[in-house]
Amino acid sequence: MIRRVELQDAKAIAAIYNEYVIHSVVTFDIEPVREEDMRGRIAGISAHYPYFVCESDGKVVGYCYAHPWKQRVAYGHTLETTVYLLPDCVGKGMGTQLMMRLIEECRREGYHALIACLTEPNEDSTSLHTKLGFQKVSHFKEVGLKFGRWLDVSDYELIL
């Protein structure tokens, strides 16, 4: 079930996110996020932008949201997207459901473009975004350093 985020989801969302912080390069955060910090992030983002969670058997197994891509006023109709799932939920259609709901809501709210910034390579996220119509529009080489590795980042764009 896809529903709007609630502040009490912070613990589950932090646990999902921290799995990626600790064990992967898909996020450039290097320190786990505390539940109370995640609660603050959720409150700040969800007050102004779409933010959804996916529940399975009453448990939050994934989330997605949109937030400003850049701070300048002229970028106001473009948002950046974020989506994370529990690792054992990847490839089961939940990310697609979450992102379709997010895209629908962004379109309904009058946004014009969505940007997804992906660490390369990331086959799961690349597949998800291209399936949803996002197109690769940039590739930056060696812009992040995590776990002693230089990492590339690509932007994928969807015009709504």
C-alpha positions in Angstrom: 0.0 0.0 0.0 1.3 3.5 -0.9 0.4 6.3 1.5 1.6 9.7 2.5 4.5 9.8 5.0 3.8 10.4 8.7 6.3 11.5 11.3 6.1 8.2 13.1 7.6 6.6 9.9 10.9 8.2 10.8 12.4 5.2 12.5 11.6 2.8 9.7 12.8 5.3 7.0 16.0 5.9 8.9 16.6 2.1 9.1 16.0 1.7 5.4 18.3 4.7 4.5 21.0 3.7 6.9 21.3 0.3 5.3 22.4 2.1 2.1 24.6 4.6 4.0 26.5 1.7 5.8 26.6 -0.9 3.0 26.5 0.9 -0.4 27.6 3.8 -2.5 24.1 4.8 -3.7 24.1 7.6 -1.2 27.0 9.8 -0.5 26.2 10.1 3.2 28.8 8.3 5.2 27.4 8.5 8.7 24.0 6.9 9.7 21.1 9.3 10.2 19.6 9.4 13.6 15.8 8.9 13.9 15.2 12.4 15.2 17.2 13.9 12.4 15.2 11.8 9.9 12.0 13.1 11.5 13.2 16.6 10.9 14.0 15.9 7.3 10.6 14.3 6.8 8.8 17.3 8.4 10.7 19.8 6.3 10.2 18.0 3.0 6.6 16.7 3.5 5.3 20.1 4.5 5.9 21.4 0.9 6.5 18.5 -1.4 5.1 15.0 -2.1 6.5 12.2 0.2 5.2 8.7 0.2 5.9 5.3 1.9 5.2 1.8 0.8 3.8 -0.6 3.4 3.8 -4.4 3.2 2.1 -6.3 6.0 1.9 -3.1 8.0 5.7 -2.5 7.8 7.3 0.4 5.9 9.4 -1.2 3.2 10.2 1.8 1.1 9.8 5.5 0.6 10.1 8.2 -2.0 9.9 12.0 -2.1 10.5 15.0 -4.2 12.5 18.1 -3.1 14.0 21.2 -4.7 16.6 20.4 -7.3 18.3 23.8 -7.0 17.6 26.9 -4.9 17.3 29.6 -7.6 13.7 30.8 -8.2 13.8 29.9 -11.9 14.2 26.2 -11.0 11.0 26.3 -9.0 9.1 24.0 -11.4 11.8 21.3 -11.3 12.2 18.8 -8.4 14.7 16.1 -7.6 13.4 12.7 -6.7 14.6 10.2 -4.1 13.5 6.6 -3.7 14.8 3.8 -1.3 13.5 0.3 -0.6 14.6 -2.4 1.9 17.2 -4.4 0.0 15.0 -7.5 0.0 12.2 -5.6 -1.6 14.1 -4.4 -4.7 12.9 -5.9 -7.9 9.3 -6.6 -6.7 7.6 -3.6 -8.3 7.4 -1.5 -5.1 9.8 1.1 -6.3 7.8 1.4 -9.5 4.5 1.9 -7.5 6.1 4.5 -5.3 7.6 6.4 -8.2 4.5 6.3 -10.3 2.5 7.8 -7.3 5.2 10.5 -6.9 5.3 11.3 -10.6 1.5 11.5 -10.6 1.4 13.8 -7.6 4.2 16.1 -9.0 2.3 16.3 -12.3 -1.0 17.1 -10.5 0.8 19.8 -8.5 2.0 21.5 -11.7 5.7 20.7 -11.7 7.4 20.5 -15.1 10.5 18.3 -14.7 11.9 15.7 -12.3 15.6 14.9 -11.9 17.0 11.7 -10.4 20.7 11.8 -9.4 22.1 8.3 -9.5 25.5 6.9 -8.5 26.9 5.0 -11.4 26.8 2.1 -11.9 23.5 1.3 -10.2 21.6 -1.1 -12.4 18.5 -1.3 -10.1 17.9 2.4 -10.0 18.9 3.0 -13.7 16.4 0.3 -14.7 13.6 1.7 -12.5 14.0 5.3 -13.8 14.4 4.4 -17.5 11.3 2.1 -17.2 9.4 5.2 -15.9 10.5 7.4 -18.9 13.5 9.2 -17.3 16.3 9.8 -19.8 20.0 10.2 -18.9 21.0 13.8 -19.4 24.4 14.0 -17.7 27.3 12.0 -16.4 29.9 13.4 -14.0 33.1 11.3 -13.4 34.6 10.8 -10.0 32.7 13.4 -8.1 32.2 11.4 -4.9 34.6 9.4 -2.7 33.2 6.7 -0.5 34.8 3.5 0.8 38.0 4.5 -0.9 36.4 4.6 -4.3 35.9 7.5 -6.7 32.3 7.4 -7.9 30.5 8.8 -10.9 27.0 10.4 -10.8 24.5 10.7 -13.6 21.3 12.8 -13.8 18.1 11.3 -15.3 15.3 13.7 -16.3 11.6 13.2 -16.8 9.6 16.0 -18.4 6.1 15.9 -17.0 
